[in-house]
């Protein structure tokens, strides 16, 4: 069965924040600092809530998995009206991804070599799924990770999801509420006598 989108138009910031804050106690339990940055409280876009939730959940889970205690995770939600898109970035101050493996981590079941340093080993499906969901959303996933980046920004790794604001979707991807037909009420109908 192929994945399908069911997009609706709405403020994408509120559900993204709800997803992020549902992780807050999990992140704090790992003694990791959470920062959330946004350039607008409202970003009107077409999106599939279920797919956005899976994208963010996977990216946050990875960030927590590879960020040591006292580290930081920063999540940014930025609208770029001039480019007709918005981005969701998840940055962490964790162990990073070897440069020669960045291109391969989106392959299903692939695990970066330095994952052996981590206490938690995943299935290797998460980032492949994220990439597929982003592509399904007509978006793009960008990844950067380096020790140089950590010196400059304080964050080693950044996953940025860039998604369109507009309606770049096929008709079958658009979710519209079914029209509610008013039932006839025999008590209020006018009758000829």
Helices and strands as residue ranges (DSSP letters): E 8-11, H 12-22, H 24-29, E 33-38, E 44-47, H 49-65, E 72-80, G 81-83, E 85-92, G 99-101, G 113-117, H 126-136, E 140-145, H 147-153, E 157-164, G 171-173
